Amino acid sequence: MNITKLKVRAVGNSFGVTIPKDIIEQIGVAKGDELHLIEIGDSYMITAFDPTFDTKLSAFDDTQRNQRNALRSLAK
């Protein structure tokens, strides 16, 4: 496990942290991308993974499967 210390800074009326460039490159995010703060017990995890993505993808798959004929017609 690798631990990186981040410093909290004032940003206007909010607070922010600066994430080192090598970590940003490793997790594959860029300026303007969203990160997700997930509560895990009494701790938090910051991730680029959207925890609701699987649910959204599953809903899309269901719609695509159920509406396949309509989608084919629209694609013409």
N, C-alpha and C positions, 0 to 999 in steps of 0.2 A: 504494500500500500504506500502510495506517495502522497504526502501532505504538503500543500502549498498555503502559506499564510497570505491572506488578502487584507488590505487596509480599507476601512470604511471612510468615505469622504463625503462631505456635503456637496450636493449638486442641486443648486436652487433651493427649493423647499423640501427636497427629498434627500436620500442618501444613495450612494453608489459604491461599487468596488471596481477596481481595475484588474482585469484578468490578463496575466502574461501572454505575450504573443505566441509562445510555443504551445501553450494549452489551447488557445483559440484555434490554432492550426490543427492541433491533434483532434479536437472535437468537431472541426469542420464548420465553424460558423464565421460569419462576416458582419460588418457593420450593418445594423438594421434588422438582423435576424432576431427571432425570439428565443429566449431561454425559458425553461420551466422550473419553478421552485416547488419541489414536492416535499410535503411533510411526512416524515417517517419517525413515528414515535415522538421522542423529544428532540429530534434532529431534523435537518433539512438537507436535501440534495438538489443541486443545480444541474440541469441536463438540457441538451439540445433536443432530446427525444420528446415528442408530444405524447403524453400518456393517453390521450383520447384518440390518437390516430388509428389504432386497431379497431375501435368501435366505428369510426367514420368509414374506414375501408370496408369493414364488414357490411355496413349499411349500403355502401355503393355497390358491392358485389351482389347483394340481394336485389337491389333495384335493377342492376344490369341483367341479372338472370331472369327476373320476373317481367321485364319490359324489353326483352331482346328483339321482338318483332318490331315494336315501335322505334327502337333505336336504329335498327337496320333501315327502316323506311326513312328516318330522318337523315341518315348518312348518305342517302342517294342524291 
